[in-house]
Amino acid sequence: MVIDCNRANDTTVHFPCLITDHRPLPVHLAFRGISVGAGGRKILHDIDGLVRPGQILAVMGPSGCGKTTLLNCLSGRLKLDSGQIFCNRDPLCKRWKRKICYVLQQDIFFPDLTLRQTLEYTARLRLPDTMSHTQKMQYVDHIIDVLELQHCQDTIIGDYLKRGLSGGEKKRANIACELLTNPSLMLLDEPTSGLDSHAAYSLMQTLKKYAVNEGKTVVITLHQPSSQIFHLCDKLLLLCNGQTAYSGDVCKVVDFFGSIGIHIMPHYNPADFILEQVKSSAEVRQKIIHAAREQRKSSDYPPELRCHNCAYMSDKFNDHSNKLLPNGTFPAIEQEALNSMEPDVRRLWLDTHSHASSSASSETSESDCHFSWPTSFWTQLTVLSQRNFQEARPRMLSKLNWVQTIGLGIMAGLLWFQLERREECLHDIQGWMFFSTTYWMLFAHFGALSSFPPEREVINKERRSGSYRLSAYYIAKMLGELPLTITLPAIYHFISYPMLGFHSPLVFLTLLAFLLLNTVVAQSVGFFIGACCMDMQASITVSALYTLATQLFGGYLATNIPVWLTWMRYLSMVHYAYQNMQIIEFSEGLPILCAQQSKFSICNESDHIPVTAILEAQGAHLPLWANTLVLIMFLVIFRTLGYLVLRYFKNPK
Ligand SMILES: Nc1ncnc2c1ncn2[C@@H]1O[C@H](COP(=O)(O)OP(=O)(O)OP(=O)(O)O)[C@@H](O)[C@H]1O
């Protein structure tokens, strides 16, 4: 049920009409003793932090100090060497991970979709099937409203080649996509970088209002905030070489530095001041880190982060705590721990566990422990097919591609215009077939190869956030792009083949079918190589080698292949399509008349050359059905291999 969500007043940020059942729990986030290493060195060392619903925790520090690494840990994407992360005193588990959104530093989108289309597809994929389409669209409207994106909702996202949204609008779009899932905890990696001071402040203000009004918990990394932005944050975690330089209230940081003899000059931006200190001499840095360590022993250090509270935060406790007793109370050990909590934390903890317990008896209990997809396979397949079609259309059917196809169709038609059915013209008829199959093989292969790297970025981002199944994406990609893949070769065939010489509609359509099958197979191989090679240069080299070998062994350029190399012919996809086109073309219509000085021995007994003699001259023996079967096997094998590579070898962590 959608409840009416009128603005309380003009200044209130109003968040999506919430279905009461889906209103997420506020999150009290605490992390303690986080240590992480990579590449043989420690990146984060014993990091603590705490942030409550409605608050913003700013993570600051010089470049390379470990801010992004910390967010990766908090989102659950990076395994900790040691330390603990708690949401409402629950260890971070799958149930909580689904309530977290992570806005990456890079704005990764499909550049040809408009902002509105991007948000609509995200909503259709990530909001549960229990919501109607209208409700999902209402969510989108509200998000656009909240993030003040109305004026650019129909602008394409754009990239460095096509102008689209501005940098600030892209950042907001990035955040909007994540907010659509109505998360409890938001992690944002440098959302203000690259924005001018006004855009950065305005974005931070929106986030602040959102956090306060909706009770969201926000963790944000900042590089060099203005003092206005700095004071919008409630908590600060200052990092220095992966160690804590300060963890506490923003308003107390200047006093903290003052207490160790580092005083801020009047009218100085405190954010600039503290960053300068953690970037200064090793001696000063050590002094600050030491003071931050001492700060942990002080009485006003949050009790949640102190070690003597370890008992009630232990995994053991939390294992038991998921079970509310039948009489509605908790076991004695937990009751004792509950009494030691601050009132607001206790309330959140009780909410969390009563929610977990009540849902334990319902259908949703499974999804609390195990990951479940927000939408069904069918929904994912239909939405992704539509999105793939819409996203790929401007790229695959661009004006330039149309011009190229029509121009080439006319050129091929004129070059091989109305060829006679004589042995002297045989090589030219075969030339048209071979050219057509190899050209469309290259077009589809390199098209798939070049489109995959940018698309992979978006897919990886969406897979990391658990938006859909890989299988749904994979099938949708094939289905969504199929009409686009076959359009241009079909247009080429419609133009060039009748100019060459038209026998019957059946021959025309069968030749077209093999041309298209060959194109789709080539696209599969391109997709497979694109999925395997992360390096574009390497994938181009592998593709060039394969497609050139395919042409050389296709049966047209070289017919006297050394015996020990004949097996290569069977790896050439063009070979099969080319053979089939010959079988069809030379079996129907007028026969090919022998030349006076014929190279075919059969011409001693007959005045025309049968199709079998033409194929034998090339050393080809497979019948039509066998060539077709091999082409289909190529298609199935490369599509399956592409899926397996993405599923098991290029699985984003
Ligand atoms: N997988 C890895 N292997 C080795 N070193 C790594 C790895 N990941 C990160 N690092 C190193 O860890 C340090 C912290 O990286 P991180 O990206 O967290 O820094 P950051 O504070 O977010 O930097 P910036 O502000 O420039 O984005 C860097 O020195 C980086 O080179």
The ligand as an SDF file (V2000), in Angstrom:
LIG
                    3D

 31 33  0  0  0  0  0  0  0  0999 V2000
   44.5600   -4.3980   -4.0400 N   0  0  0  0  0  0  0  0  0  0  0  0
   45.5270   -3.5970   -3.6180 C   0  0  0  0  0  0  0  0  0  0  0  0
   46.8070   -4.0080   -3.6140 N   0  0  0  0  0  0  0  0  0  0  0  0
   47.7910   -3.2160   -3.1700 C   0  0  0  0  0  0  0  0  0  0  0  0
   47.6000   -1.9770   -2.6960 N   0  0  0  0  0  0  0  0  0  0  0  0
   46.3360   -1.5120   -2.6810 C   0  0  0  0  0  0  0  0  0  0  0  0
   45.2420   -2.2880   -3.1280 C   0  0  0  0  0  0  0  0  0  0  0  0
   44.1180   -1.5710   -2.9790 N   0  0  0  0  0  0  0  0  0  0  0  0
   44.4870   -0.3900   -2.4720 C   0  0  0  0  0  0  0  0  0  0  0  0
   45.8190   -0.3530   -2.2840 N   0  0  0  0  0  0  0  0  0  0  0  0
   46.6180    0.7470   -1.7150 C   0  0  0  0  0  0  0  0  0  0  0  0
   46.0090    1.1010   -0.5030 O   0  0  0  0  0  0  0  0  0  0  0  0
   46.1090    2.4750   -0.2760 C   0  0  0  0  0  0  0  0  0  0  0  0
   44.7380    3.0480    0.0480 C   0  0  0  0  0  0  0  0  0  0  0  0
   43.9470    3.0170   -1.1160 O   0  0  0  0  0  0  0  0  0  0  0  0
   42.5190    3.7260   -1.1500 P   0  0  0  0  0  0  0  0  0  0  0  0
   41.9860    3.6330   -2.5210 O   0  0  0  0  0  0  0  0  0  0  0  0
   41.6980    3.1710   -0.0570 O   0  0  0  0  0  0  0  0  0  0  0  0
   42.9360    5.2340   -0.8050 O   0  0  0  0  0  0  0  0  0  0  0  0
   42.0320    6.5330   -0.7450 P   0  0  0  0  0  0  0  0  0  0  0  0
   42.2910    7.1730    0.5660 O   0  0  0  0  0  0  0  0  0  0  0  0
   40.6230    6.2330   -1.0760 O   0  0  0  0  0  0  0  0  0  0  0  0
   42.7160    7.3760   -1.8970 O   0  0  0  0  0  0  0  0  0  0  0  0
   42.0750    8.5420   -2.8080 P   0  0  0  0  0  0  0  0  0  0  0  0
   41.6670    9.6310   -1.8970 O   0  0  0  0  0  0  0  0  0  0  0  0
   43.2220    8.9470   -3.6790 O   0  0  0  0  0  0  0  0  0  0  0  0
   40.9380    7.9340   -3.5770 O   0  0  0  0  0  0  0  0  0  0  0  0
   46.7330    3.0680   -1.5230 C   0  0  0  0  0  0  0  0  0  0  0  0
   48.0880    3.3250   -1.2510 O   0  0  0  0  0  0  0  0  0  0  0  0
   46.5830    1.9990   -2.5650 C   0  0  0  0  0  0  0  0  0  0  0  0
   47.6540    2.0270   -3.4670 O   0  0  0  0  0  0  0  0  0  0  0  0
  1  2  1  0
  2  3  1  0
  2  7  2  0
  3  4  2  0
  4  5  1  0
  5  6  2  0
  6  7  1  0
  6 10  1  0
  7  8  1  0
  8  9  2  0
  9 10  1  0
 10 11  1  0
 11 12  1  0
 11 30  1  0
 12 13  1  0
 13 14  1  0
 13 28  1  0
 14 15  1  0
 15 16  1  0
 16 17  2  0
 16 18  1  0
 16 19  1  0
 19 20  1  0
 20 21  2  0
 20 22  1  0
 20 23  1  0
 23 24  1  0
 24 25  2  0
 24 26  1  0
 24 27  1  0
 28 29  1  0
 28 30  1  0
 30 31  1  0
M  END
$$$$
